[in-house]
Amino acid sequence: MNDPRRLTPLTLRDRTFVWGSRTYLMGILNVTPDSFSDGGQFDRPEAAIAQVQAMLTADVDIIDVGGQSTRPGAEQISLETELSRTIPVIERIRTITHRPISIDTTRAAVAEAAIQAGADLVNDISGGTFDPEMFAAVAQLGVPYILMHLRGTPETMQALTDYADLTAEIGAFFEMQIATAEAAGVARSRLILDPGIGFAKTAAQNVELIQRLRDFDRFDLPLLVGPSRKSFIGKILDQPHPQRRVWGTAAAACGAIATRCDILRVHDVPELYDVCRVADTLWR
């Protein structure tokens, strides 16, 4: 696959990300009782660490720790609750591996605490729109930042799916938030974009988004895509159970790799590791 982008490699602990050379895997670790797919499975420390060990065995590239559910309709938890869910787990993970850790949060205070605890980058589903202190915090921390597109909040987003031109409007959001981040001191070379599969998008729009990922090449930034077990896959397969959507996720992942994705955020790391190696051979 010819890649016209000019992307600066990124080194985090024991991983160097040479964008365009292969697809990297971010493994999801939801330490929540209510996430849409695996809520309650890994909210105990022993279960969380066992899942981390399984992802490490499958050679995951980044471990993404999240304490706030972002499923449609999810309510916001308190700062104290989010900290108590995520920080001890990050500290435990850091004692067993040098693999990069990301903190999945929309709060600057959680980002700061997580980086102090051993995390390496911030994954913000709000793209800096929920917490006005987020970009300043990321700039001061000097860490990479994943900027995702979202309309509204998880409670309201599925009522905000009216787009005249899907990728053009997502691109306009990226332009605005990239400029805001840079004005706050965040280095452009530290940014990673995420178009937000499943966030304020219909099933048909999620399909279109994967088909049109190259529309974001103009930003010359790495692209993360998170199709894992999402409801649009369930709709295509008539499969209401998220944990039974692994093969549908694999197909969506192949589509994202073919249309230029750099990182896949997934639940099923061993299965998607094999998918990525074959898809990379076909399309890269």
Secondary structure, 3 states (H helix, E strand, C coil): CCCCCCCCCEEECCEEECECCECEEEEEEECCCCCCCCCCCCCCHHHHHHHHHHHHHCCCCEEEEECCCCCCCCCCCCHHHHHHHHHHHHHHHHHHCCCCEEEECCCHHHHHHHHHHCCCEEEECCCCCCCCCHHHHHHHHCCCEEEECCCCCCCCHHHCCCCCCHHHHHHHHHHHHHHHHHHCCCCHHHEEEECCCCCCCCHHHHHHHHHCHHHHHHHCCCEEECCCCCHHHHHHHCCCCHHHCHHHHHHHHHHHHHCCCCEEEECCHHHHHHHHHHHHHHHC
